[in-house]
Amino acid sequence: MVAVYYYYLLPFVFPAILSSVLGLSSQDHESQLYEAKLRITQSESRLEEITQNINDRDLYLEKSESLIGELDHKLNHLQSVLSLLKAADDKIKVLEEEVRVLWATLRKNNFDIHVLESKAREAEDRLEMITSQAEKMEDIVSERWIQIQHFEQALQLKEMRLKAQRQARPPRWTFLKFFSYLSGEHLPNAHGLFSSHFSEESALRAYVSQTFSWLKRFYSTVKESHHELQVFIKQEMERHEFTACLANKEIVFFMASALIIFPCIECLDIALITAVLVEKSFLREKLHSLFY
């Protein structure tokens, strides 16, 4: 670096030295030499100053380069920190969103808890009400059970009384046996004879005579069994809840009469049909003997 500065100073120093050597005297040469030395000394001092300045500048440049390196390192560090901050900012945004979601969930959970608490209070109130109703119902059930026991005892007593009454009354199946005998014996014979009357008129005539004889016996039996039938119908109607209120004398009388008359009507129909197939005089005689 010093040689470079000498190279720049030579054009200024050597022309003066050459001009003083060639055209001047010895004193002048000495004075000029002195001046030249002085200039050289000044130039050297100036050169030293310049060199010092250059060294200072080099040192400053080195320090600046070092500082630039440090600043570059700091800049890189700051850039990395900035990228980290950006990532942290994104993470903070995500966390803020999660916090908002958690707050919303917390509010919803608080609302649900409030609703559940209100429902629990309502359920407790309803449970207390049902418990009180159950206690009341238990008392009512106890009373009803006592009443049922009393009813059972009364029913047993009534059944015992009815059983005693039935045992004390005469048999009630005579009339039923009579109708069974009527439907099992006479009606099949009547139908059998009616089917064969075209071939054997004598058998038909005999059956008509038997029929009117049976009607006489039936009429006398009806007189005896009508009262027994009324007693039987009244007992059966009183046994059932829906017919007990209808078991009065008039209805019982008409029902007993109907049960007696309907079979008579059927027998009369058979007799009238057979009467068409026999002589009119024979039918008139039998009808006259039956009713008169």
Phi, psi and omega in degrees: 000323179293320179298326179294321180289322175298323180296323178285335182274339183302320181296339181267330187270311187291329176297322180293321179293317181294318181293325180286329181285322187278322189247011186234170180277182184291322177293317178298324178295321181293315180295319179292324178295321179295314179299322180295318178298319180298316178297320179296320179297316178297319179296320179296318179295321177295321179296321178297319178298316180297318180297319178297318178297320179295318178297320178297319178294321176299316178298320179296320178296318178299315177297320179296317177298318177297317178295321177298320177298316178297317179296321177298318177297317178296322179296316177298318178297317179295322177297318177296319177296321179297317177297320177296321178295321177297316177298319178295323178297317177298318178295322177297319178298317178298316179295321177298319177297317177297322178296319177298317178297318179296322177296317178298316178297320179296317177298317179297318179296321177296319177296316178298320178297319178297316179297316180296322178296318178296318177296321179296320177296317177298319179296321178297316178298317179296321179296318177297318179296315180295323178297316178296319177296321179296320177297318178296317179297326177297318176296318180296318179297321177298316178297316180297323180295320176297318178297319179298319177298319177296318179297320178297318178297318178295322179295319177298319178296319180294319178297321178296320179295316179298321179296319178294321178295319179296320179292328180282336182279160177290163180301142185250010184259004181297317182293321179294319177297327179295315179292325176297319177295322180296312183284336183269336185251301191280318183294317175299322177296322180295315179294323179294318179290325179295327179287340183248015186287337181291329181270328184229091180291332180295320178295321178296319179297319179294321180294323178297320178297317178295324181296315180291327175295319179294324179297323176299313179296322180298319180297318179292323179292324180298318179301321182284325188268351184296317179295317178298321179295323177297317178298317180296314180297317180297318178298316181293323178291324179288342179287336184253143186293320187282337181255356182294324181289344181262002185277064174258177187294320185294311182295319179298320180296314182293323178294319178295320179295320180296318179297332178276321187286322184302312176298326178296320179297319179297318179293322178294323177299316179297319181294321180292323178294319179290332181293332178294332185270353179246182181291143182291326180296321179296319180293320180295321178299315182292319179295322179293320179290332181286313188262347181237000000 
